[in-house]
């Protein structure tokens, strides 16, 4: 199986959403529409977690794996629409957090050792 990177997922979603936008005759998906979908998916993650904890009746379509994949999908597409290289942003954010919280190694250091 090919290993997925944020860059490859962002590139794939660019192609996918370009086709969707052409069909809908719009230039690009709006950040607000994508954010609304993201919040819906986060709600579905909460539903699954509640079912797994036993607080709600379990349904057959409850898959934490699928719901988390949906959340990542929308986060990545929000980054795309806003011109953000998500992989780079995560590494830079982790560097700042590592300094702030005096943690080592940071993500960039960890990745360089692999």
N, C-alpha and C positions, 0 to 999 in steps of 0.2 A: 504494500500500500504506500502511496506517495504521502510524504509528510506535508501537512498543511502549515503554511505560514500566514501571518496577517497580510503580508504583501500579496500573496497569491489569492487569498480570499478577497482582498480589496479589488484586485484586478478582475476576478471572476464576477463580483457583484457589479463592477462598472459595466461589463458586457451585458449582464442580465438586466440591470435597470435601464440601460440604454434601449434595449428591445422593448421593455415594458413602457418606457416613456414614449417611444415611437408609436406603439399601439394606442396609447392614451392621448397622443398628440400634445405632450407637455415637454418642457425642456429638461427638467429633472425633478425627482421627488423632493418635496419640501421637508426641511428638518422637522417642522412641527408635526407633519403627518407621520413621519418615521418615529418621532418621539412618542406619539400617541400609541402607535403599534408596539413600541418597546415597553411602554407601561402596561399595555394589555398582556404582553408575554410575561412580564414580571409577575403580574397577577396570577397568571396560569402556573408559574413556578410556585408561587405561594399556595395555590390550591393543591398541587401535587405534594408539596412538603406537608401540608396539613393532613392529606390523606395518608401519607406514609407514617406520620406520627400517630394516626388513629383518631384524629379529631373530626374527620369527615369520612363519609362513606367512600370507599375506593371505587373508581370507575376504570373500565378496561382501557380507555384512551390516555390514562395518566402515565406519562413517561417523563421522568425528570430529565433524562438524557435529551429527549427531543425538545423539551421546553427550554432547557439551557442553550441548546443549539440555536433556537429561535431568538433568544435574547442576544447572543453573540452576533447573529446575522444583522439585527437592527442596529446594534452598537457600531458595527463595522460600516454599515451603510451610512449612518449619521456622520461618521468620520469622513467617508468618501465625499459626501455632498458638501462638506465643509473644508475639503482639501487637506485633510489631516492624514499624515502617514502614521497610522496607529502603532506599528511596531516601534518606530522612532520615538513617538510620544511616550510610550510605556517605558522605554529604556531611560529616556531623559527624566521622566517623573520619578522613576525608581532611584536614579542617581541622587536627586534632590531629597527624596525621603530617606535614603540611606545616610546622608549627611545629617539631616535633621534629627533622626532617631539613633544616630551613631551605630548603624548596623553594617555588617560586612559579611560576605561580599555583596556588592550591588549586582544588579542583573547583568550589566555589561561585563563585569569581571567574571561572573558565573558562566556566561556564554562563551567568553574567551578561553575558558579552561576545558570546554567540551571538545 
